[in-house]
Amino acid sequence: MSDVYKNMMDVNNLHYDVAIKAETPMGEVKIAVNGEGQEKPLNYQQDINISFRDVKNKENTVMLKQYIEQNQGNLVLYSLSNEKWIKQIVPLGFSLNKELSADEKVSARMDMLQLMKSVKLKKETPSYKYMEITLDSMQISDAIGAVVKLDNAQDKDMVRAFAVVRLGLLAAGDIKYNIKIDKATKMVKEIDMDLTAPIQKGAGLFLEIANPKDRVNIEDFLTKSTLNMQIKYSKYNQVDPIEIPQDVRDNAKEVKPADKAAPKKSEKILL
């Protein structure tokens, strides 16, 4: 895995296909994302297809086209929906495409390896290795906290969001996923994750904290729901440069999040 991470850190651009499937008592949701991303400058372009089939077998589909770029400490999203482009700015407070030195890359690779609790070889063919990875959620939570502090994130909503993620990770416990590795290139080809158990455990923590009136119904919904995700990678360092069309920049209408009430002084940030 050390060699795999080393090779993956040298990737500047790639193609990805993501398939997410959720089965719930209310129906089935499928999300298909195919897109391309590049590191320098940080840009993504992707097509998203979301379909929902209810218990009466009625299906609704939503299709989106999206461009994403980083502008200093913000993520800028351009989305095409109902034949109109909208622009959303998401403050991060830190850089996602910071240039890493050779020593920093080695350090980052070692940090990623430390997140692994175990690696098991499930099967092997002449071309591929199939492995089960177990991640230490406590280590991931600590790593997120360290990144936020290191980058001095100033946006309070973003800091709170990271705090919620950290709590959810701690409640979810260790996270397992399966990975397919190309033996010749030592690169990741596929990732498969069953997120059902981690989400149920994570949601359970917030139910304990919030104790909503309809808690029984929420618990029943979670118990009877499943969530799976598969990611396929291809075209490593073979993607054409990604550029956001000028007409998209010119015609996109900016949508700003609704103003939120100022937090009380007694409100604590869990970082």
C-alpha positions in Angstrom: 0.0 0.0 0.0 3.0 2.3 0.5 3.9 1.9 -3.1 0.3 2.4 -4.2 0.0 5.6 -2.2 3.3 6.8 -3.6 2.1 6.3 -7.2 -1.3 7.8 -6.5 0.3 11.0 -5.1 2.0 11.5 -8.4 -1.3 11.6 -10.3 -2.2 15.1 -11.7 -5.4 14.2 -13.4 -7.8 11.3 -13.8 -11.3 10.1 -14.8 -13.7 8.7 -12.2 -17.1 7.0 -12.2 -19.1 6.9 -8.9 -22.2 4.8 -8.3 -24.1 5.3 -5.1 -27.2 3.2 -4.2 -29.4 3.7 -1.2 -32.4 1.4 -0.4 -34.9 2.8 2.2 -38.4 2.1 3.3 -39.4 5.1 1.2 -37.8 3.9 -2.0 -34.6 3.5 -3.8 -32.1 6.2 -4.7 -29.3 5.8 -7.3 -26.7 8.4 -8.0 -24.3 8.1 -10.9 -21.4 10.6 -11.3 -18.9 10.5 -14.1 -16.3 13.2 -14.3 -12.7 14.2 -14.5 -10.4 16.1 -12.1 -7.1 17.8 -12.2 -4.8 19.0 -9.5 -3.0 22.1 -11.0 -5.1 24.2 -11.1 -7.7 22.3 -9.0 -10.6 21.8 -11.4 -13.4 19.2 -11.8 -16.1 18.7 -14.4 -18.8 16.1 -13.9 -22.2 14.9 -14.9 -24.6 13.7 -12.2 -27.7 11.6 -12.7 -30.0 11.1 -9.6 -32.9 8.8 -9.8 -35.5 8.0 -7.1 -38.0 5.2 -7.3 -40.7 5.2 -4.7 -42.5 2.3 -3.1 -45.2 2.5 -5.9 -42.4 2.1 -8.5 -42.7 5.6 -9.7 -39.4 7.1 -10.8 -38.1 10.6 -11.0 -34.8 11.6 -12.5 -32.6 14.7 -12.1 -29.6 15.4 -14.3 -26.9 17.9 -13.4 -23.8 19.2 -15.1 -21.1 20.7 -12.8 -17.8 22.5 -12.8 -15.8 23.0 -9.6 -12.7 25.1 -9.0 -10.8 26.4 -6.1 -10.3 30.1 -5.7 -8.0 30.9 -2.9 -9.8 29.6 0.3 -13.1 28.9 -1.5 -14.6 26.2 -3.6 -16.6 27.6 -6.5 -19.3 25.4 -7.9 -21.1 26.0 -11.2 -24.2 23.8 -11.7 -26.5 23.5 -14.7 -30.1 22.7 -13.5 -33.3 23.3 -15.5 -31.2 24.8 -18.3 -29.8 27.5 -16.0 -26.3 27.9 -14.5 -26.0 28.8 -10.9 -22.9 29.7 -8.9 -22.2 28.7 -5.3 -19.2 29.7 -3.2 -18.3 27.4 -0.4 -15.7 28.8 2.0 -13.0 26.4 3.1 -10.5 28.6 4.8 -7.6 26.5 3.6 -6.0 25.3 0.3 -6.7 21.9 -1.2 -4.0 22.2 -3.9 -1.0 23.3 -1.8 2.2 22.3 -3.6 4.0 19.6 -1.6 7.7 19.1 -1.4 9.2 15.7 -1.8 9.6 15.4 2.0 6.1 16.6 2.5 4.8 13.9 0.1 6.7 11.2 2.0 5.2 12.5 5.3 1.7 12.7 3.8 2.0 9.1 2.6 3.2 7.9 6.0 0.3 9.8 7.6 -2.2 8.0 5.3 -0.7 4.6 6.1 -1.1 5.4 9.8 -4.9 5.7 9.2 -5.0 2.0 8.3 -5.7 -0.5 11.1 -5.4 -3.5 8.9 -4.9 -4.7 5.3 -6.1 -8.1 4.2 -5.6 -9.8 0.9 -9.0 -11.1 -0.1 -8.1 -12.7 -3.5 -5.5 -12.3 -6.3 -5.6 -12.8 -10.1 -2.7 -12.5 -12.6 -3.7 -8.8 -13.1 -5.2 -7.6 -9.8 -5.1 -7.8 -6.1 -8.4 -7.4 -4.1 -7.8 -6.2 -0.6 -9.9 -5.2 2.5 -8.8 -2.1 4.2 -9.9 -1.2 7.8 -9.5 2.5 8.7 -9.1 3.8 12.2 -11.9 6.3 12.6 -10.2 7.9 15.7 -7.0 8.5 13.7 -9.1 10.0 10.9 -11.0 12.3 13.3 -7.7 13.5 14.9 -6.3 14.1 11.4 -9.3 16.2 10.4 -8.9 18.3 13.6 -5.2 18.8 12.9 -5.8 20.0 9.3 -8.4 22.5 10.4 -6.1 23.9 13.1 -3.1 24.0 10.9 -5.0 25.9 8.2 -6.6 28.2 10.7 -10.0 27.9 9.1 -12.0 31.0 9.9 -15.5 30.2 8.6 -17.5 29.2 11.7 -20.0 27.1 9.8 -17.2 25.1 8.2 -15.5 24.6 11.5 -18.8 23.3 12.9 -19.3 21.0 10.0 -15.9 19.5 10.5 -16.8 19.1 14.2 -19.9 17.2 13.3 -17.9 15.0 10.9 -15.4 14.2 13.7 -18.2 13.2 16.1 -19.8 11.0 13.5 -16.6 9.3 12.7 -16.0 8.5 16.4 -19.5 7.0 16.7 -19.2 5.1 13.4 -16.2 3.1 14.6 -13.7 1.5 12.2 -14.5 1.8 8.5 -13.9 -1.0 6.1 -13.8 -1.0 2.3 -12.6 -3.2 -0.5 -10.0 -2.0 -3.0 -8.9 -3.4 -6.4 -5.3 -2.7 -7.3 -3.6 -3.1 -10.7 -0.5 -5.2 -10.0 1.4 -3.9 -13.0 1.0 -0.2 -12.3 0.3 -0.4 -8.5 -2.6 1.9 -8.9 -6.1 1.8 -7.5 -8.7 0.7 -10.0 -11.9 0.4 -7.9 -13.1 1.1 -4.4 -16.2 -0.5 -2.9 -17.7 0.6 0.4 -20.7 -0.6 2.3 -21.6 2.5 4.4 -24.7 1.1 6.0 -23.2 0.2 9.4 -21.0 3.4 9.9 -24.0 5.7 9.0 -26.3 3.8 11.3 -23.8 4.1 14.2 -23.0 7.7 13.5 -26.7 8.7 13.2 -27.3 6.8 16.4 -25.0 9.2 18.3 -26.9 12.3 17.1 -30.2 10.7 18.0 -28.9 10.2 21.5 -27.9 13.9 21.7 -30.9 15.3 20.0 -33.5 12.8 21.3 -36.1 13.8 18.7 -39.8 13.1 19.2 -40.0 10.8 16.2 -36.8 9.0 17.2 -38.5 5.5 16.9 -39.5 6.2 13.3 -36.0 7.5 12.5 -34.3 4.4 14.1 -36.7 2.2 12.1 -35.9 4.0 8.9 -32.1 3.6 9.5 -32.4 0.0 10.5 -34.2 -0.9 7.2 -31.9 1.2 5.0 -28.7 0.4 3.2 -26.1 2.6 1.5 -23.3 1.4 -0.9 -20.8 3.3 -3.0 -18.4 2.2 -5.8 -15.7 4.3 -7.4 -13.8 3.4 -10.5 -10.7 5.3 -11.6 -9.1 5.4 -15.1 -7.1 7.6 -17.5 -4.4 8.5 -14.9 -2.5 11.5 -16.2 -4.3 11.2 -19.5 -7.1 13.7 -19.1 -7.1 16.9 -21.2 -6.8 20.2 -19.3 -10.1 21.1 -17.7 -11.3 24.7 -18.3 -14.6 26.3 -17.2 -16.2 27.8 -20.3 -16.4 31.5 -20.2 -20.1 31.6 -21.0 -20.7 29.5 -17.9 -18.8 32.1 -15.8 -20.6 34.9 -17.4 -24.1 33.5 -17.2 -24.1 31.8 -13.8 -26.3 33.4 -11.2 -24.7 33.4 -7.8 -26.8 31.7 -5.1 -25.9 32.6 -1.6 -26.8 30.5 1.5 -29.5 32.0 3.7 -28.3 34.1 6.5 -28.1 32.1 9.7 -28.7 33.3 13.3 -25.5 34.3 15.1 -24.3 31.5 17.4 -24.7 32.1 21.2 -21.6 32.8 23.2 -22.3 29.6 25.2 -22.2 27.5 22.0 -19.0 25.4 21.9 -17.1 24.2 18.9 -16.0 20.6 19.3 -12.4 20.9 17.9 
